[in-house]
Amino acid sequence: MCIHILSYTSIIARFERTHRPTSARSTTITARRSAVTGLVDVHTHAIDDGLADLRQAYPHDGWPSIERTSDTEAMLMFGDAPYRRIDHRCWSPDARLSDMDRDGVAVQVLSPIPVTFCYQASAAGAAELASAQNEFFARVVRQHPTRFAALGAVALQDPDRAVEETRRCMRQRGFLGVEIGTRVGCTELADPSLDRFFAVVHELGAMVLVHPSDQDLSARVTGLGLGFGAGMPIETTLAAAALIAEGAHSRRPEVRICLAHGGGALPAVIGRLDKGAIIDGMRADSPNLPSRLARQFWCDSLTYNRAALDAAVEVFGRDHVLLGSDYPFPAMPEPIDDIVGDLAADLRHRISRINLEEYLGALPGSGPDSLSAAGRNRRTHGGPIALDAG
């Protein structure tokens, strides 16, 4: 198994001066702040500093682990190799709340760090890892139910295990759905073997955040040092384009798929995808034209560029774009709502909060039964019930 682990050393060194851990700040934490107003950040990452080390139980696979280097810092390992430096903002709710209060963020949606997907590893081990991560997310949400929600982890190399874990997540308060990679080893997300998983996702009203992993990038991209700038968004683009071209988007029309990083490069290439489909015989007025199917996707706002964000709004629709920051990593914008904060008021409010509320109903703290396992007020999806016995 060839695993390409990106070196973010130069990027981290450039940003670390302005992204110090919150222990250096004297910000008062308001853990019970109302979530009725403020930003909702759907793209943040977290990991338990007590994450179980699976290397002994499953010695033939590579696994993530945490090695603490101080009270507030740690090294995230993959196998025996250092992957990236992290700090207590990854695992401490108090550290996160301090930053959230400073930045006007009412709710963070926690999700796994993509290196922990481990789709190339043992399905049993990956399922154990996913369950452990979801328990950590659930614990944080229980401690601060008005400030945090979660997207769970699943072992997607075994769709049956992934279905079981998704069901378990969605029975818990505060889980909005799951986060997955752009492919599962050599299997595309469009592959029919994943149809049942996506059918259950639809049945449960769950959202799926599709996030690229640097482990899926080619040696060419990583060798050029373009993993962050080009490789990750291109990986998202290929996954989304395959979902459209392979008919999966038509087979799963009601599934809420949110593409990380503004949909990657999909807004830039959608015209070419349309032209290619027409060259291949599709009518220009076909409902299956890629640009029409693309409007079923959602995306986050993490583009770093106003023109790119405008293109995402144009392709996916103003009601299908959500605020995302990549907190707490160096990739997060400065300020957290950069670009979004300069939009017209109606669009800014939609992206910052309203779009997610219109889909999910009341967010944490907004109502008497906000995001409870039994009381989610999602839009009616329609369509057939998932073919699932569980």
Secondary structure, DSSP 4 states (H G I P E B T S, - for coil): --------HHHHHHHTTT---GGGS-PPP-TT---SSSEEEEEEE---TT----TTTSTTS--EEEEE-SSSEEEEEETTEEEEEEEGGGT-HHHHHHHHHHHTEEEEEEE--GGG--TTS-HHHHHHHHHHHHHHHHHHHHHSTTTEEEEE---TTSHHHHHHHHHHHHTSTTEEEEEE-SEETTEETTSGGGHHHHHHHHHHT-EEEE---GGGS-HHHHHTT-IIIIIHHHHHHHHHHHHHHTTHHHHSTT-EEEEHHHHTTHHHHHHHHHHHHHHTT--TT-TTSHHHHGGG-EEES--SSHHHHHHHHHHH-TTSEE----BTSTTS-SSTTTTGGGS-HHHHHIIIIIHHHHHH-SPTTSSTTTT-SS---PPP--SPPPS---
